[in-house]
Each structure stands twice: as structure tokens, then as C-alpha cells.
């Protein structure tokens, strides 16, 4: 089991503003809700990790 974090920049699907997102690298697949730091709307995040490479999809709550 590995522990740690990494970060990436995502764009809010509501307001379009970019902000930094910290990723927990201890899980291979994650889904959670995080509010946009700019407009405070809920963003549905899906995160997949494969080794040291990760993919993040940020979606509007109505797209889930």
C-alpha cells in the first residue's frame, strides 16, 4: 500500500476557472464531490491511477 499525494490543475465545469486539486495517490480509483474554490458549486470528480500516472475527470453534477 502506498501513501501520498500529488496535484493537478482542473477547470471548473461551471465557471471555467482553473484551480489546483490535490490527489490522494493511495487509491487506484476514486469518485467524490469537491466544491469549486471560485464559484462554490459541487464538482463530481473521478480519479484513476495507473502507477504514477493519473487521470481526473471533473463533471457538472447533472452530467453524472
C-alpha positions in Angstrom: 0.0 0.0 0.0 1.3 3.4 -0.9 0.6 6.7 0.8 1.0 10.2 -0.6 -0.5 13.0 -2.6 0.0 14.6 -6.0 -1.6 17.7 -7.6 -3.0 18.7 -10.9 -4.9 21.7 -12.2 -8.5 21.3 -13.3 -11.1 23.6 -14.8 -14.4 24.1 -13.1 -17.2 22.7 -15.3 -19.5 25.6 -14.1 -17.4 28.8 -14.1 -14.4 27.6 -16.1 -11.8 28.8 -13.6 -8.7 26.7 -13.2 -7.6 25.7 -9.7 -5.2 23.2 -8.2 -6.6 19.9 -7.0 -4.7 17.6 -4.5 -5.0 13.9 -5.4 -4.7 11.1 -2.8 -2.4 8.6 -4.5 -3.2 5.8 -2.1 -6.3 4.6 -4.0 -6.4 3.5 -7.6 -9.9 4.6 -8.3 -11.8 7.4 -6.6 -15.0 9.3 -7.0 -16.0 12.2 -4.8 -17.5 15.7 -4.7 -15.5 18.8 -4.1 -16.7 22.4 -4.3 -15.1 24.8 -6.7 -12.9 27.3 -4.9 -14.1 30.1 -7.0 -17.9 29.7 -7.5 -18.5 27.1 -4.7 -20.6 24.8 -6.9 -20.2 21.0 -6.4 -17.9 19.2 -8.9 -18.1 15.5 -9.3 -14.6 14.2 -9.6 -13.5 10.8 -11.0 -9.8 9.9 -10.5 -8.0 6.8 -11.9 -4.4 6.0 -11.1 -2.1 3.6 -13.0 1.3 3.6 -11.4 2.5 7.2 -11.2 0.1 8.4 -13.9 -3.4 9.6 -13.0 -6.4 10.9 -14.9 -9.0 13.3 -13.5 -12.4 14.0 -14.9 -14.3 16.9 -13.5 -18.0 16.9 -14.3 -21.1 19.1 -13.7 -23.4 17.3 -11.1 -26.1 16.9 -13.8 -23.7 15.0 -16.1 -23.3 12.2 -13.6 
